[in-house]
Structures are given as C-alpha cells and as structure tokens.
Amino acid sequence: MLKAALILVRHLALALSVLTVAACGQTGSLYLPAKTPPRNTPVAAPQVPAASPSSSTSSTP
C-alpha cells in the first residue's frame, strides 16, 4: 500500500511541475502600458505669456 501511495504522489508532483512550467509561457514585456488621454477630448494648447504694456512695438516720438 505504501508503494502505491508513493507512486501516486510522485506522478502528481510531476504533473503539477509540468503544468506550472507550461503556464509560464507568457511572452513579451511585463509592464502596464502608459495611460493615454481619450481621443474625444481636445488637447489644451500651450499658454503664451501676455506681453507687458511697456514693451509695445509702436513707438511714439
């Protein structure tokens, strides 16, 4: 009886090992992709600082 249980345990351990190694077949990079903004929202334009009144281009004599 002891020999039959030992054979059964060995076969179960071998089957579990094979299934564990076979499940590791995931290929490719293991990272989360960067989040991208949704396409239906407009992208804000970069803001340009306002020109100061003292640096106007029109010069008066």
mmCIF file of the N, C-alpha and C atoms, coordinates in Angstrom:
data_MODEL
# 
_entry.id   MODEL 
# 
loop_
_atom_site.group_PDB 
_atom_site.id 
_atom_site.type_symbol 
_atom_site.label_atom_id 
_atom_site.label_alt_id 
_atom_site.label_comp_id 
_atom_site.label_asym_id 
_atom_site.label_entity_id 
_atom_site.label_seq_id 
_atom_site.pdbx_PDB_ins_code 
_atom_site.Cartn_x 
_atom_site.Cartn_y 
_atom_site.Cartn_z 
_atom_site.occupancy 
_atom_site.B_iso_or_equiv 
_atom_site.pdbx_formal_charge 
_atom_site.auth_seq_id 
_atom_site.auth_comp_id 
_atom_site.auth_asym_id 
_atom_site.auth_atom_id 
_atom_site.pdbx_PDB_model_num 
ATOM 1   N N  . MET A 1 1  ? 0.820   -1.205  0.000   1.00 0.00 ? 1  MET A N  1 
ATOM 2   C CA . MET A 1 1  ? 0.000   0.000   0.000   1.00 0.00 ? 1  MET A CA 1 
ATOM 3   C C  . MET A 1 1  ? 0.854   1.254   0.000   1.00 0.00 ? 1  MET A C  1 
ATOM 4   N N  . LEU A 1 2  ? 1.933   1.241   0.743   1.00 0.00 ? 2  LEU A N  1 
ATOM 5   C CA . LEU A 1 2  ? 2.816   2.396   0.834   1.00 0.00 ? 2  LEU A CA 1 
ATOM 6   C C  . LEU A 1 2  ? 3.461   2.694   -0.517  1.00 0.00 ? 2  LEU A C  1 
ATOM 7   N N  . LYS A 1 3  ? 3.790   1.630   -1.247  1.00 0.00 ? 3  LYS A N  1 
ATOM 8   C CA . LYS A 1 3  ? 4.418   1.826   -2.548  1.00 0.00 ? 3  LYS A CA 1 
ATOM 9   C C  . LYS A 1 3  ? 3.442   2.467   -3.545  1.00 0.00 ? 3  LYS A C  1 
ATOM 10  N N  . ALA A 1 4  ? 2.190   2.105   -3.522  1.00 0.00 ? 4  ALA A N  1 
ATOM 11  C CA . ALA A 1 4  ? 1.190   2.674   -4.425  1.00 0.00 ? 4  ALA A CA 1 
ATOM 12  C C  . ALA A 1 4  ? 0.976   4.157   -4.122  1.00 0.00 ? 4  ALA A C  1 
ATOM 13  N N  . ALA A 1 5  ? 0.956   4.521   -2.854  1.00 0.00 ? 5  ALA A N  1 
ATOM 14  C CA . ALA A 1 5  ? 0.791   5.932   -2.480  1.00 0.00 ? 5  ALA A CA 1 
ATOM 15  C C  . ALA A 1 5  ? 2.012   6.742   -2.906  1.00 0.00 ? 5  ALA A C  1 
ATOM 16  N N  . LEU A 1 6  ? 3.185   6.161   -2.773  1.00 0.00 ? 6  LEU A N  1 
ATOM 17  C CA . LEU A 1 6  ? 4.407   6.856   -3.170  1.00 0.00 ? 6  LEU A CA 1 
ATOM 18  C C  . LEU A 1 6  ? 4.437   7.096   -4.678  1.00 0.00 ? 6  LEU A C  1 
ATOM 19  N N  . ILE A 1 7  ? 4.002   6.110   -5.453  1.00 0.00 ? 7  ILE A N  1 
ATOM 20  C CA . ILE A 1 7  ? 3.940   6.258   -6.909  1.00 0.00 ? 7  ILE A CA 1 
ATOM 21  C C  . ILE A 1 7  ? 2.928   7.337   -7.285  1.00 0.00 ? 7  ILE A C  1 
ATOM 22  N N  . LEU A 1 8  ? 1.785   7.353   -6.620  1.00 0.00 ? 8  LEU A N  1 
ATOM 23  C CA . LEU A 1 8  ? 0.754   8.340   -6.894  1.00 0.00 ? 8  LEU A CA 1 
ATOM 24  C C  . LEU A 1 8  ? 1.250   9.758   -6.573  1.00 0.00 ? 8  LEU A C  1 
ATOM 25  N N  . VAL A 1 9  ? 1.933   9.913   -5.470  1.00 0.00 ? 9  VAL A N  1 
ATOM 26  C CA . VAL A 1 9  ? 2.462   11.230  -5.085  1.00 0.00 ? 9  VAL A CA 1 
ATOM 27  C C  . VAL A 1 9  ? 3.509   11.699  -6.083  1.00 0.00 ? 9  VAL A C  1 
ATOM 28  N N  . ARG A 1 10 ? 4.355   10.790  -6.511  1.00 0.00 ? 10 ARG A N  1 
ATOM 29  C CA . ARG A 1 10 ? 5.394   11.161  -7.497  1.00 0.00 ? 10 ARG A CA 1 
ATOM 30  C C  . ARG A 1 10 ? 4.749   11.606  -8.812  1.00 0.00 ? 10 ARG A C  1 
ATOM 31  N N  . HIS A 1 11 ? 3.728   10.879  -9.266  1.00 0.00 ? 11 HIS A N  1 
ATOM 32  C CA . HIS A 1 11 ? 3.063   11.244  -10.518 1.00 0.00 ? 11 HIS A CA 1 
ATOM 33  C C  . HIS A 1 11 ? 2.329   12.577  -10.386 1.00 0.00 ? 11 HIS A C  1 
ATOM 34  N N  . LEU A 1 12 ? 1.700   12.803  -9.262  1.00 0.00 ? 12 LEU A N  1 
ATOM 35  C CA . LEU A 1 12 ? 1.016   14.085  -9.052  1.00 0.00 ? 12 LEU A CA 1 
ATOM 36  C C  . LEU A 1 12 ? 2.008   15.241  -8.983  1.00 0.00 ? 12 LEU A C  1 
ATOM 37  N N  . ALA A 1 13 ? 3.151   15.024  -8.328  1.00 0.00 ? 13 ALA A N  1 
ATOM 38  C CA . ALA A 1 13 ? 4.178   16.071  -8.241  1.00 0.00 ? 13 ALA A CA 1 
ATOM 39  C C  . ALA A 1 13 ? 4.755   16.370  -9.621  1.00 0.00 ? 13 ALA A C  1 
ATOM 40  N N  . LEU A 1 14 ? 4.969   15.335  -10.417 1.00 0.00 ? 14 LEU A N  1 
ATOM 41  C CA . LEU A 1 14 ? 5.483   15.527  -11.770 1.00 0.00 ? 14 LEU A CA 1 
ATOM 42  C C  . LEU A 1 14 ? 4.466   16.276  -12.637 1.00 0.00 ? 14 LEU A C  1 
ATOM 43  N N  . ALA A 1 15 ? 3.200   15.898  -12.544 1.00 0.00 ? 15 ALA A N  1 
ATOM 44  C CA . ALA A 1 15 ? 2.161   16.571  -13.329 1.00 0.00 ? 15 ALA A CA 1 
ATOM 45  C C  . ALA A 1 15 ? 2.019   18.032  -12.913 1.00 0.00 ? 15 ALA A C  1 
ATOM 46  N N  . LEU A 1 16 ? 2.069   18.292  -11.624 1.00 0.00 ? 16 LEU A N  1 
ATOM 47  C CA . LEU A 1 16 ? 1.977   19.666  -11.146 1.00 0.00 ? 16 LEU A CA 1 
ATOM 48  C C  . LEU A 1 16 ? 3.169   20.501  -11.615 1.00 0.00 ? 16 LEU A C  1 
ATOM 49  N N  . SER A 1 17 ? 4.361   19.907  -11.597 1.00 0.00 ? 17 SER A N  1 
ATOM 50  C CA . SER A 1 17 ? 5.557   20.621  -12.062 1.00 0.00 ? 17 SER A CA 1 
ATOM 51  C C  . SER A 1 17 ? 5.459   20.948  -13.548 1.00 0.00 ? 17 SER A C  1 
ATOM 52  N N  . VAL A 1 18 ? 4.991   19.989  -14.344 1.00 0.00 ? 18 VAL A N  1 
ATOM 53  C CA . VAL A 1 18 ? 4.868   20.215  -15.791 1.00 0.00 ? 18 VAL A CA 1 
ATOM 54  C C  . VAL A 1 18 ? 3.837   21.300  -16.067 1.00 0.00 ? 18 VAL A C  1 
ATOM 55  N N  . LEU A 1 19 ? 2.717   21.273  -15.373 1.00 0.00 ? 19 LEU A N  1 
ATOM 56  C CA . LEU A 1 19 ? 1.688   22.293  -15.592 1.00 0.00 ? 19 LEU A CA 1 
ATOM 57  C C  . LEU A 1 19 ? 2.166   23.673  -15.155 1.00 0.00 ? 19 LEU A C  1 
ATOM 58  N N  . THR A 1 20 ? 2.934   23.743  -14.091 1.00 0.00 ? 20 THR A N  1 
ATOM 59  C CA . THR A 1 20 ? 3.451   25.027  -13.620 1.00 0.00 ? 20 THR A CA 1 
ATOM 60  C C  . THR A 1 20 ? 4.422   25.625  -14.634 1.00 0.00 ? 20 THR A C  1 
ATOM 61  N N  . VAL A 1 21 ? 5.305   24.804  -15.159 1.00 0.00 ? 21 VAL A N  1 
ATOM 62  C CA . VAL A 1 21 ? 6.274   25.297  -16.143 1.00 0.00 ? 21 VAL A CA 1 
ATOM 63  C C  . VAL A 1 21 ? 5.575   25.654  -17.450 1.00 0.00 ? 21 VAL A C  1 
ATOM 64  N N  . ALA A 1 22 ? 4.576   24.888  -17.846 1.00 0.00 ? 22 ALA A N  1 
ATOM 65  C CA . ALA A 1 22 ? 3.858   25.166  -19.089 1.00 0.00 ? 22 ALA A CA 1 
ATOM 66  C C  . ALA A 1 22 ? 3.048   26.447  -18.981 1.00 0.00 ? 22 ALA A C  1 
ATOM 67  N N  . ALA A 1 23 ? 2.611   26.818  -17.799 1.00 0.00 ? 23 ALA A N  1 
ATOM 68  C CA . ALA A 1 23 ? 1.816   28.036  -17.617 1.00 0.00 ? 23 ALA A CA 1 
ATOM 69  C C  . ALA A 1 23 ? 2.674   29.284  -17.695 1.00 0.00 ? 23 ALA A C  1 
ATOM 70  N N  . CYS A 1 24 ? 3.996   29.142  -17.665 1.00 0.00 ? 24 CYS A N  1 
ATOM 71  C CA . CYS A 1 24 ? 4.890   30.300  -17.705 1.00 0.00 ? 24 CYS A CA 1 
ATOM 72  C C  . CYS A 1 24 ? 5.248   30.677  -19.131 1.00 0.00 ? 24 CYS A C  1 
ATOM 73  N N  . GLY A 1 25 ? 4.402   30.411  -20.096 1.00 0.00 ? 25 GLY A N  1 
ATOM 74  C CA . GLY A 1 25 ? 4.699   30.692  -21.489 1.00 0.00 ? 25 GLY A CA 1 
ATOM 75  C C  . GLY A 1 25 ? 4.341   32.096  -21.921 1.00 0.00 ? 25 GLY A C  1 
ATOM 76  N N  . GLN A 1 26 ? 4.002   32.972  -20.997 1.00 0.00 ? 26 GLN A N  1 
ATOM 77  C CA . GLN A 1 26 ? 3.672   34.355  -21.337 1.00 0.00 ? 26 GLN A CA 1 
ATOM 78  C C  . GLN A 1 26 ? 4.898   35.035  -21.918 1.00 0.00 ? 26 GLN A C  1 
ATOM 79  N N  . THR A 1 27 ? 4.781   35.577  -23.118 1.00 0.00 ? 27 THR A N  1 
ATOM 80  C CA . THR A 1 27 ? 5.907   36.252  -23.742 1.00 0.00 ? 27 THR A CA 1 
ATOM 81  C C  . THR A 1 27 ? 5.626   37.742  -23.805 1.00 0.00 ? 27 THR A C  1 
ATOM 82  N N  . GLY A 1 28 ? 6.652   38.498  -24.025 1.00 0.00 ? 28 GLY A N  1 
ATOM 83  C CA . GLY A 1 28 ? 6.511   39.941  -24.141 1.00 0.00 ? 28 GLY A CA 1 
ATOM 84  C C  . GLY A 1 28 ? 6.882   40.640  -22.850 1.00 0.00 ? 28 GLY A C  1 
ATOM 85  N N  . SER A 1 29 ? 6.836   41.937  -22.892 1.00 0.00 ? 29 SER A N  1 
ATOM 86  C CA . SER A 1 29 ? 7.198   42.743  -21.738 1.00 0.00 ? 29 SER A CA 1 
ATOM 87  C C  . SER A 1 29 ? 6.110   42.667  -20.676 1.00 0.00 ? 29 SER A C  1 
ATOM 88  N N  . LEU A 1 30 ? 6.528   42.622  -19.441 1.00 0.00 ? 30 LEU A N  1 
ATOM 89  C CA . LEU A 1 30 ? 5.582   42.541  -18.343 1.00 0.00 ? 30 LEU A CA 1 
ATOM 90  C C  . LEU A 1 30 ? 5.507   43.900  -17.658 1.00 0.00 ? 30 LEU A C  1 
ATOM 91  N N  . TYR A 1 31 ? 4.776   44.825  -18.259 1.00 0.00 ? 31 TYR A N  1 
ATOM 92  C CA . TYR A 1 31 ? 4.582   46.152  -17.683 1.00 0.00 ? 31 TYR A CA 1 
ATOM 93  C C  . TYR A 1 31 ? 3.214   46.658  -18.092 1.00 0.00 ? 31 TYR A C  1 
ATOM 94  N N  . LEU A 1 32 ? 2.742   47.648  -17.362 1.00 0.00 ? 32 LEU A N  1 
ATOM 95  C CA . LEU A 1 32 ? 1.473   48.272  -17.717 1.00 0.00 ? 32 LEU A CA 1 
ATOM 96  C C  . LEU A 1 32 ? 1.728   49.360  -18.756 1.00 0.00 ? 32 LEU A C  1 
ATOM 97  N N  . PRO A 1 33 ? 0.949   49.431  -19.809 1.00 0.00 ? 33 PRO A N  1 
ATOM 98  C CA . PRO A 1 33 ? 1.154   50.474  -20.810 1.00 0.00 ? 33 PRO A CA 1 
ATOM 99  C C  . PRO A 1 33 ? 0.836   51.850  -20.234 1.00 0.00 ? 33 PRO A C  1 
ATOM 100 N N  . ALA A 1 34 ? 1.449   52.872  -20.797 1.00 0.00 ? 34 ALA A N  1 
ATOM 101 C CA . ALA A 1 34 ? 1.206   54.248  -20.347 1.00 0.00 ? 34 ALA A CA 1 
ATOM 102 C C  . ALA A 1 34 ? -0.231  54.636  -20.656 1.00 0.00 ? 34 ALA A C  1 
ATOM 103 N N  . LYS A 1 35 ? -0.821  55.391  -19.761 1.00 0.00 ? 35 LYS A N  1 
ATOM 104 C CA . LYS A 1 35 ? -2.200  55.829  -19.983 1.00 0.00 ? 35 LYS A CA 1 
ATOM 105 C C  . LYS A 1 35 ? -2.208  56.952  -21.006 1.00 0.00 ? 35 LYS A C  1 
ATOM 106 N N  . THR A 1 36 ? -3.095  56.852  -21.961 1.00 0.00 ? 36 THR A N  1 
ATOM 107 C CA . THR A 1 36 ? -3.227  57.883  -22.987 1.00 0.00 ? 36 THR A CA 1 
ATOM 108 C C  . THR A 1 36 ? -4.540  58.619  -22.764 1.00 0.00 ? 36 THR A C  1 
ATOM 109 N N  . PRO A 1 37 ? -4.591  59.901  -23.093 1.00 0.00 ? 37 PRO A N  1 
ATOM 110 C CA . PRO A 1 37 ? -5.845  60.638  -22.919 1.00 0.00 ? 37 PRO A CA 1 
ATOM 111 C C  . PRO A 1 37 ? -6.884  60.141  -23.915 1.00 0.00 ? 37 PRO A C  1 
ATOM 112 N N  . PRO A 1 38 ? -8.142  60.212  -23.565 1.00 0.00 ? 38 PRO A N  1 
ATOM 113 C CA . PRO A 1 38 ? -9.192  59.799  -24.510 1.00 0.00 ? 38 PRO A CA 1 
ATOM 114 C C  . PRO A 1 38 ? -9.167  60.664  -25.768 1.00 0.00 ? 38 PRO A C  1 
ATOM 115 N N  . ARG A 1 39 ? -9.520  60.084  -26.893 1.00 0.00 ? 39 ARG A N  1 
ATOM 116 C CA . ARG A 1 39 ? -9.433  60.800  -28.167 1.00 0.00 ? 39 ARG A CA 1 
ATOM 117 C C  . ARG A 1 39 ? -10.526 61.848  -28.351 1.00 0.00 ? 39 ARG A C  1 
ATOM 118 N N  . ASN A 1 40 ? -11.621 61.777  -27.635 1.00 0.00 ? 40 ASN A N  1 
ATOM 119 C CA . ASN A 1 40 ? -12.711 62.710  -27.869 1.00 0.00 ? 40 ASN A CA 1 
ATOM 120 C C  . ASN A 1 40 ? -12.554 64.011  -27.082 1.00 0.00 ? 40 ASN A C  1 
ATOM 121 N N  . THR A 1 41 ? -11.535 64.158  -26.271 1.00 0.00 ? 41 THR A N  1 
ATOM 122 C CA . THR A 1 41 ? -11.318 65.412  -25.541 1.00 0.00 ? 41 THR A CA 1 
ATOM 123 C C  . THR A 1 41 ? -10.246 66.229  -26.258 1.00 0.00 ? 41 THR A C  1 
ATOM 124 N N  . PRO A 1 42 ? -10.451 67.526  -26.420 1.00 0.00 ? 42 PRO A N  1 
ATOM 125 C CA . PRO A 1 42 ? -9.435  68.346  -27.093 1.00 0.00 ? 42 PRO A CA 1 
ATOM 126 C C  . PRO A 1 42 ? -8.211  68.522  -26.196 1.00 0.00 ? 42 PRO A C  1 
ATOM 127 N N  . VAL A 1 43 ? -7.077  68.611  -26.840 1.00 0.00 ? 43 VAL A N  1 
ATOM 128 C CA . VAL A 1 43 ? -5.830  68.819  -26.115 1.00 0.00 ? 43 VAL A CA 1 
ATOM 129 C C  . VAL A 1 43 ? -5.634  70.319  -25.940 1.00 0.00 ? 43 VAL A C  1 
ATOM 130 N N  . ALA A 1 44 ? -5.318  70.745  -24.733 1.00 0.00 ? 44 ALA A N  1 
ATOM 131 C CA . ALA A 1 44 ? -5.139  72.171  -24.451 1.00 0.00 ? 44 ALA A CA 1 
ATOM 132 C C  . ALA A 1 44 ? -3.864  72.676  -25.121 1.00 0.00 ? 44 ALA A C  1 
ATOM 133 N N  . ALA A 1 45 ? -3.963  73.846  -25.741 1.00 0.00 ? 45 ALA A N  1 
ATOM 134 C CA . ALA A 1 45 ? -2.812  74.463  -26.384 1.00 0.00 ? 45 ALA A CA 1 
ATOM 135 C C  . ALA A 1 45 ? -1.905  75.068  -25.312 1.00 0.00 ? 45 ALA A C  1 
ATOM 136 N N  . PRO A 1 46 ? -0.602  75.094  -25.546 1.00 0.00 ? 46 PRO A N  1 
ATOM 137 C CA . PRO A 1 46 ? 0.289   75.705  -24.566 1.00 0.00 ? 46 PRO A CA 1 
ATOM 138 C C  . PRO A 1 46 ? -0.008  77.197  -24.431 1.00 0.00 ? 46 PRO A C  1 
ATOM 139 N N  . GLN A 1 47 ? 0.029   77.670  -23.219 1.00 0.00 ? 47 GLN A N  1 
ATOM 140 C CA . GLN A 1 47 ? -0.292  79.072  -22.984 1.00 0.00 ? 47 GLN A CA 1 
ATOM 141 C C  . GLN A 1 47 ? 0.952   79.933  -23.167 1.00 0.00 ? 47 GLN A C  1 
ATOM 142 N N  . VAL A 1 48 ? 0.755   81.049  -23.878 1.00 0.00 ? 48 VAL A N  1 
ATOM 143 C CA . VAL A 1 48 ? 1.833   82.003  -24.125 1.00 0.00 ? 48 VAL A CA 1 
ATOM 144 C C  . VAL A 1 48 ? 1.644   83.157  -23.150 1.00 0.00 ? 48 VAL A C  1 
ATOM 145 N N  . PRO A 1 49 ? 2.712   83.564  -22.452 1.00 0.00 ? 49 PRO A N  1 
ATOM 146 C CA . PRO A 1 49 ? 2.555   84.686  -21.512 1.00 0.00 ? 49 PRO A CA 1 
ATOM 147 C C  . PRO A 1 49 ? 2.176   85.971  -22.255 1.00 0.00 ? 49 PRO A C  1 
ATOM 148 N N  . ALA A 1 50 ? 1.324   86.761  -21.636 1.00 0.00 ? 50 ALA A N  1 
ATOM 149 C CA . ALA A 1 50 ? 0.875   88.013  -22.235 1.00 0.00 ? 50 ALA A CA 1 
ATOM 150 C C  . ALA A 1 50 ? 2.008   89.022  -22.244 1.00 0.00 ? 50 ALA A C  1 
ATOM 151 N N  . ALA A 1 51 ? 2.046   89.841  -23.312 1.00 0.00 ? 51 ALA A N  1 
ATOM 152 C CA . ALA A 1 51 ? 3.079   90.867  -23.414 1.00 0.00 ? 51 ALA A CA 1 
ATOM 153 C C  . ALA A 1 51 ? 2.754   92.009  -22.435 1.00 0.00 ? 51 ALA A C  1 
ATOM 154 N N  . SER A 1 52 ? 3.777   92.536  -21.845 1.00 0.00 ? 52 SER A N  1 
ATOM 155 C CA . SER A 1 52 ? 3.563   93.641  -20.903 1.00 0.00 ? 52 SER A CA 1 
ATOM 156 C C  . SER A 1 52 ? 3.300   94.934  -21.671 1.00 0.00 ? 52 SER A C  1 
ATOM 157 N N  . PRO A 1 53 ? 2.524   95.870  -21.092 1.00 0.00 ? 53 PRO A N  1 
ATOM 158 C CA . PRO A 1 53 ? 2.197   97.092  -21.807 1.00 0.00 ? 53 PRO A CA 1 
ATOM 159 C C  . PRO A 1 53 ? 3.423   97.968  -22.081 1.00 0.00 ? 53 PRO A C  1 
ATOM 160 N N  . SER A 1 54 ? 4.454   97.883  -21.313 1.00 0.00 ? 54 SER A N  1 
ATOM 161 C CA . SER A 1 54 ? 5.620   98.740  -21.517 1.00 0.00 ? 54 SER A CA 1 
ATOM 162 C C  . SER A 1 54 ? 6.462   98.292  -22.683 1.00 0.00 ? 54 SER A C  1 
ATOM 163 N N  . SER A 1 55 ? 6.274   97.085  -23.150 1.00 0.00 ? 55 SER A N  1 
ATOM 164 C CA . SER A 1 55 ? 7.093   96.605  -24.261 1.00 0.00 ? 55 SER A CA 1 
ATOM 165 C C  . SER A 1 55 ? 6.298   96.568  -25.558 1.00 0.00 ? 55 SER A C  1 
ATOM 166 N N  . SER A 1 56 ? 5.488   97.598  -25.799 1.00 0.00 ? 56 SER A N  1 
ATOM 167 C CA . SER A 1 56 ? 4.703   97.621  -27.033 1.00 0.00 ? 56 SER A CA 1 
ATOM 168 C C  . SER A 1 56 ? 5.610   97.924  -28.195 1.00 0.00 ? 56 SER A C  1 
ATOM 169 N N  . THR A 1 57 ? 5.221   97.479  -29.371 1.00 0.00 ? 57 THR A N  1 
ATOM 170 C CA . THR A 1 57 ? 6.049   97.657  -30.569 1.00 0.00 ? 57 THR A CA 1 
ATOM 171 C C  . THR A 1 57 ? 5.858   99.021  -31.213 1.00 0.00 ? 57 THR A C  1 
ATOM 172 N N  . SER A 1 58 ? 4.765   99.695  -30.898 1.00 0.00 ? 58 SER A N  1 
ATOM 173 C CA . SER A 1 58 ? 4.574   101.018 -31.517 1.00 0.00 ? 58 SER A CA 1 
ATOM 174 C C  . SER A 1 58 ? 5.275   102.058 -30.641 1.00 0.00 ? 58 SER A C  1 
ATOM 175 N N  . SER A 1 59 ? 6.108   102.822 -31.265 1.00 0.00 ? 59 SER A N  1 
ATOM 176 C CA . SER A 1 59 ? 6.827   103.851 -30.520 1.00 0.00 ? 59 SER A CA 1 
ATOM 177 C C  . SER A 1 59 ? 6.318   105.234 -30.951 1.00 0.00 ? 59 SER A C  1 
ATOM 178 N N  . THR A 1 60 ? 6.093   106.062 -29.971 1.00 0.00 ? 60 THR A N  1 
ATOM 179 C CA . THR A 1 60 ? 5.629   107.425 -30.270 1.00 0.00 ? 60 THR A CA 1 
ATOM 180 C C  . THR A 1 60 ? 6.759   108.390 -29.964 1.00 0.00 ? 60 THR A C  1 
ATOM 181 N N  . PRO A 1 61 ? 7.025   109.364 -30.868 1.00 0.00 ? 61 PRO A N  1 
ATOM 182 C CA . PRO A 1 61 ? 8.132   110.309 -30.621 1.00 0.00 ? 61 PRO A CA 1 
ATOM 183 C C  . PRO A 1 61 ? 7.798   111.398 -29.645 1.00 0.00 ? 61 PRO A C  1 
# 
